[in-house]
Amino acid sequence: MNHKQVAEDILKMLGEDNIQAAAHCATRLRLVLKDDENIDQQGLDNHPDIKGTFKQNGQFQIIIGPGDVNKVYKELTDATGIQEVSKDDLKAISEEEKKPNPIMSFIKLLSDIFVPIIPALVAGGLLMALNNVLTSPDLFGPQSVVEMFPAIEDVASIINLLSSAPFAFLPILIGYSATKRFGGNPYLGAAMAMAMVMPDLVNGYAVANAIEDGTMSYWNIFGLDVAQAGYQGSVLPVLAVSWILANIEKFFHKRLANAFDFTFTPMFAVIITGFLTFIFVGPMMRSLSDGLTDGLVWLYQTTGGFGLGIFGTFYSAIVITGLHQSFPTIETMLLADVANTGGSFIFPVASMANVAQGAACLAIFFVTKNKKQKGLASSASVSAMLGITEPAIFGVNLKLKFPFICGMIGAGIASAFIGFFHVLAVAMGPASVIGFISIAPNSISMFLIGIVISMVVAFTLTFIYGKRKLAAPENDKSPEEPANETNTEATSVQADEVTISSPLTGKLIPLQEVNDQVFSSEMMGKGIAIYPEKQQIVAPADGTITVTYDSGHAFGIRTDRGAEILIHIGIDTVNLNGEGFDCKVSQEQQVKKGDILGTFNIDGIKSAGYDPTVMIIITNTGDYAEVSPVEEKEIAEGDDILQLNSR
């Protein structure tokens, strides 16, 4: 790589005098720009020495790769005269540039509350879907499966019990998670939520009928008639109650001495919140929650397929803004009252949109001649089909623009189709090609037809337009990588297969599940991730240390058999500035398999708020026909983790 030329190219494509601040980590340049509109994104995407770009937390990040990024960074700062800043300073500058957005802050709040409980809802939802398959008539014949095979009736009964539990006691899950998010004791939040679903109360699902037929029981509290109503399946009431409980608890923590605080604060918090809940907050929030749910159902029933078509068209655009993080709240309310709502219309639309973006990305795989683009499209399209769309949307479709639009069109048409046939989800699950498991049994066939429509429309439009669009010479040519004599010599001695061993002990994680876009989208290359159990990194093979950092959070190794490996400890741990890391090797040092490269403090990384997951990346993935991770989950230091097959 000609580092000076790369720096000059980057400056030209970012726009004159557009860099406000700059820093770098082990793999990428981290920049704060004055104006994103000046960026020549197509030039950056097609540059042979740039592996990818994306924007996150106010920073425009350009992926260069280990061993080169620091040299490009030096040429960049020398050419511009920009003062070098630390990662913390860069973060502070980018934070200053970002304007606070109350809507996004509220959505993040909801996301923080609901994301932790989604696994319980998904488990219950999928079991509910299984129960529906077993008990619904006209699915496999006039009779249900249970009626055809009475011996499994009790099995279905247990499945129904397990599936109903997360929704019947939903307030307890929300109470725990919400109170914790609001800064209170989550166990007090769970206890307060338990009071809201006590068997002594009229079941939340029967409250309306009990009031209507005059069978509702009331407490007399200081002359007020307070309904003994439960809150099963409620969302908004328990959110409000959790906020009140957390703030009352904080109030007493500040004003009571230690001994009294420990003894009386929980009691005061619960009793005050309890009376407020049943007298004022609960009834008001129940009315608001019912009104919101009824309004959504009315909107769906009124607009039908036309409304869902519009929603489906813009669903992926909503994903880009992050507003979709609020949808689990709405879906939870719809599913909690499925007897009246019929289910959720959001999940089927999300499935159509995700699959459409995946199909559009897959079409790019077939039409592009750009090797880097083709490699990313192959993995990102499969990921999107299975419900994880970020690599496809941000890595391929948005950069080319037209695939994203074609995906929107496919999603809109498919969503309109399922809207006309009233396809609803009766459970939460993966919004993807396998989402049919969460759909009402009598609508599964229409859902699958919608999936096919979404895929065919998005793929066909992208393929036809892409054939013409990407035939232009500037897009058609796949830039050649500059020759590297050392790499050429190294790869010439490769055997047909090369095995890479694990540099540490821990639990294997698929690279696509890592919470870092650069690694999960495989921009840096294919590989594997490990959640560490021990705090030592060793050499995965005999070779030469090509990259070390003062921060000690990453190592580069070129093995004697030609593989170029990046070992990256943690996500964004460069911000720790070396605290908790101890590097034992130096650049150009020869190492043997099993030699200690360095140590790190897992607890220190986690307590600082960072993810300690270790990524092992083959940065010259293109030199191999296949890079395959092993199947095992638990891995020990020295065990085989990657198999490299040469071309």
C-alpha positions, 0 to 999 in steps of 0.5 A: 500500500502506498500510504501517502497516496491513500491519505491523499485520495481520502482527503480528496474524496472527503472534501477540502478542509472537511476534517474537524478531528481525527484519531485511529484504532487498530483497523480504521480511521475515526473522523469527525467531519464538518459536512457529510454532504461533501463526501465522494462515497462512490469513490471511497467504496471503489478504492482498492485500499479501503475496505469499507466506511460507515458512520456511528456515534457522530464519527465517520469511520474508514476501514483500512486494516491493521498495520496500514491504518496508523501509517495512513493516519500519519500521512493524513495528519501530516498533510492536513496539519490537523492536531492528533486527538485521543479517542476520548477527545474525539468522542467528546467532539463528536458528542458536541456535534450531535444535537440531542433528539428527544424522540430518539432518546425516548425510543432508546429508553423503550429499547433498553426496557424491552430488549432484555425481555424479548427472549422470554416473549419470543420463547412464549410466542413460539410455544404459542405458535406451536400450540396453535399448530396442535390445536387449530382445526382446518390446518392439516384437516377438518380436525386439529392435531390434538383431536386426531391424536388424543394421546398428545392432549396433555403435551399440548396443555403443558405447551399452552401453559408455558406459552401463556406464562410470559404474557399472563405475567408480562407486568412482572417482566416489564416491572423488573426491566423498567425499574432497573432502567429508571435507576430503582431496585428491579426486585421492588419493581417486580414485587409491585408488578406482582401486586398488579396481577394478584389472583385476588383482583379481577383479571385484567382481561375481564375488567371491561366485562366486570364493569359492564355487568356490575360484578366489579369489586371495589375498595373504599379508600378515604371515601373513594371507590377504587376498582379491584382491577388487575393489569394482566397483559398491560404495558403502559400502566406498569411502565408508569408505575415503575418510573414512579417507584424508582423515583420514590425510592431515590427520594428516600435513599437521599433522605434516610440514614443508612440503617433506616434507609435499608429498612424503611425505603423499600416499604415506603416506596412500595406502599406509596406507589401501590396506593397511587397505582390503584387509585390514580395511575393504573386507571388512567394509564389503562384507558390510555393503553386501551385507546392506543391499542384500539386506535392501531387496530382501527387504523389497520382495519380501516386502511387494510392492505393500502395502509400496510402497503405504505407501512411496508414500503417505508419500514426499512427507512424507519429501521435506518432512523432507529424508530423501529426500536419502539415497535416491540412496545406496540407489538406487545400490547397487540399480542397481550390482547390477541383475543380482541386485536387478532394479533400483530400486523407489524411482524408480518410487515417487518418480515416482508421488508427484511426479506426484500432487502435481502433479496435486493442484496442477493441480486447485487451479488449476481450483477456486480463485478466488484469482488469486494462488493460481491463478497459482502453481498453474499453473506449480508443477503443471507443474514437479511433473509434471516432477519438481520438486515444491517449488513445488507442495508448499510453495507450494500443497498444504501451505498448503491441506493437503487437496491434499497429503493427496489427493496422498499418497492418489493416490501410495499407490494408484499405488505399490501398483499398480506394486508388484503388477506389480513395476515396477522402474527399471534406471537413474536419471532424472527422477522424473516423467511422462517417467520411463518412459525409466528403467524396465525395458522390459517394465514401461513400460506398467505404469509409465505406467498407474501414472502415470495412476492417480496423476494421476487419483486425486489430481486427482479427490479434490482437485477434488471436495473443493476445490469444496466447501472453497474455496466458502466466502466467506473463501476464494472471494474473491480480494482486490483489490489496492489502487489505485495511481494511479501504476501505473494511469497508467503501465500505461495508456500500455502498448503491446500489447507491451513488450520488456525488454533484458538489464541484463548479460552472461551465460548465461540460466537459467530462473527455475524453476531458481534456488536461491531458493524466492521467485524459482523459485516466481514469488511475486515475479512472472515473469522470467528469471535470468542467470549473470553474466560481467561485473560491471556492471548497466545499465538495461534500459529508460528509466524511474525508479529506484524502489528502491535499497539501501545494500547495493547488491544490488538495484534497482527500476525503473518503465519509462516504459511501465509495467513494474515491474522488480526486478533482484536480484544474487545469492542471499542477498547482502544478508548481505554488507552491501554488500561488493563492490557499488557503487550508481551511482544513487539513488531517483527518478532518471531513467535511460535504457536502458544507463545504469550502475546499479551494479557488483558483484564476482563472485569476491567473492560466490562466495568468500563462499559465495553464488550470484552469479546475477542475477534480473530479475523483472517484479513487476507480472506481473499487469498482463500477459497473458504474460511470455515469456523469449527462447530464447537461452542466451548473452546480452549486455548490451542484448539482448532477454530478456523480451517483455511482452504486455498484456491 
